Amino acid sequence: MPVQYERKGEFALITIDNPPVNALSREVRAGLVEAVERYDNDDGAQVGILVCAGRTFIAGADIREFGKPPQEPFLPDVVNRIEACVKPIVAVLHGTTLGGGLEVAMGCHYRIAMGGTKLGLPEVNLGIMPGAGGTQRLPRLVGLEAALDMMTSGRPISADRAKELGLIEVIFTNQEPVEAGLDFARSLVDRSAPTIRTSELNDKLDDPASSAPLLEDWREKLSRKRRGEIAPQKIISALKIAYSEPFEIGLAKERELFSELMESDQRKGLIHAFFSERKVAKIPELKQAGPRPVETVGVIGGGTMGAGIAVAHLLSGLTVIMIERDKDSLERGIANLEGILKGSVARGKISAEQKQTLMDQKFSSSLRYDDLQSADIVIEAAFEDLAVKQDIFRQLNRACKPGCVLATNTSYLDINLIADVTARPEDVIGLHFFSPAHVMKLLEVVVPDKTAPDVVATGFSLAKRLGKVAVRAGVCDGFIGNRILSTYRKCADYMVLDGASPYQVDRAVTEFGLPMGPFAMADLAGLDIGWANRKRLASARAVRERYATFSDKICENGWFGRKTGQGFYIYDEETPSGRPNPAVEHIIDTERSDAGLVTQDFSDAEIMRRYMAAMINEGANVLGAKIAQRPLDVDVTMLYGYGFPRWRGGPMKYADMIGLDRVLHDIRTFETEDAYFWQPSTLLVELVESDRSFESLNDER
Ligand code: 3HC
């Protein structure tokens, strides 16, 4: 039984015990109703105390039930039943009191919390809104502005802030929840405290006229800040009702809006993202071995990537040794690192003193590989050239202690060829960070043929320490993310050759929900990077492959994007975030006419059809080749490394939602124009023929 009822003298102790996070499953809801009714009818009990066993008070509704037919008792009714009690109930909060958990607490008549408790309504981040009275009760307790902030950001607040806002009564610091609950309950009896029902509190509700401008302000602000998302807008609508209608009508409206969101693709996408980012860490190697201990990290190279990687480790409390090949490069590397740390100080992430302590006590640098003796892991972030990297790994093989993990941050190269120059390929792995490395959450852990399982486990445990999301990838050109990127980027180039402008493609892609289109992104990354990569792959290019040359021609002018002031866009004082570059349009026109191409008009929808078909097809190829283990690994890679909108779940989830047969049909249509580029993935064809989804592979693999 997940809910227990117990008498402690004149108090009724109701305990929820539903590990791991006391989610409000059907059994918990039913148990709660039963316990509350027992309390209400128990004449000897004067105050009820609701506590949770384990690490947290209720962390919300049971998300695993979403999408299935709802089962009684429904949560809003449970909360109403608690609130309707004649005698008071105290909710004793600890851990993370979230979503439906906070709604249950707001249905109780008093709330107290243990120090360190976090309280929040994170539903918006799952594509829904509070659906058990939260939109109507929270503003009655904390006022409009705080309610808006909590519900539309989903960010939890501290117990101190909750007390300041009037959401909780008291914070207990040195007691266990049950003890604190009993103490507080005694004080209620002593002062004959009333049963306070949140739904009956009206003093924090302004009149509709004064709340309306604030609500409209937030509506407008959120349409930019959470572009494309419907849940924040519906939260505003629910709050509007709280300020203009009686509680019961507000509750009914909340239910209606909640149900609409529950049915939405955005909810499906966001819940998929929630579970995927947890499942992504469940990989075969972790069943075989634990991680090697890591405290000291060597970083080879002090360029943008190397310095960013070093900072990521320093900020997570690790010791860093930076190695460069000569004095000038090392000075530049240290300056890069200090520059990034200064940025962290400016943004308030660390204080100036903390920065100095990191530099003095946690950071050192050297020109000698022999100084890496104490390193538990070395991450090479040198120039992207196989011979350069092989040479570095020969030196690491000689200088590093036995058991030291030897990692490369290569974005594309064959790590087997790097591992093979060492006498310990089992220690070699790819750790592909994304730029800026101290900010971006994704880490591709790339596993070559001979890597030991504990080295893979070390990659995952290091990622966790750095606050990053690790995805396991196999070795191929570009691994999971960059391989897929290079395919949809080619698709974008072809559309430009065939008549779309780069600016239209960028617009369509941002309208779809990505923060940037591929051409703006290329400008930001530096056009020279793609150029170098195309040169590297030139000899491997198939005769039948179309090749767009306009990006190369832009580079030949020395225009490498943002860092040189122009690329696809011009960046100057007038337009620091860029405006279309007319010279680029001229270059593209020339290429089209030289090649005798007949251009066509593309609608934004047509652009996205092709762009997504290319992304999904290559995602399926990556799965087919076992570079990614499961579709969810592709989704997490694209969400965390490439800005794919979380509310669309990731490209493979998106494909499932629009229908794999439709995607395949599109690819076969485009195949008639360019049979080399648009080859349907074997896996995609198999899934369509067997009427299965990508989702079906997530549990199977
Ligand atoms: N329902 C079902 N399972 C849940 C869950 C939930 N609400 N919250 C967490 N879990 C599961 C996780 O999937 C994970 O399962 P696994 O071990 O099989 O992978 C396990 O609990 C532990 O979770 P974490 O690994 O995330 O543990 P952490 O300690 O890192 O974090 C947490 C704990 C802060 C509670 C985090 O899990 C979390 O943020 N959970 C979601 C909270 C949430 O969004 N609540 C609102 C739900 S919607 C709602 O309440 C609707 C209502 O208004 C009607």
Residues whose N, C-alpha, C, O or C-beta is under 5 A from the ligand:
A	BS01	3HC	P20 V21 A23 A59 G60 A61 D62 I63 R64 T96 L98 G99 G100 P122 E123 M129 P130 G131 A132 R278
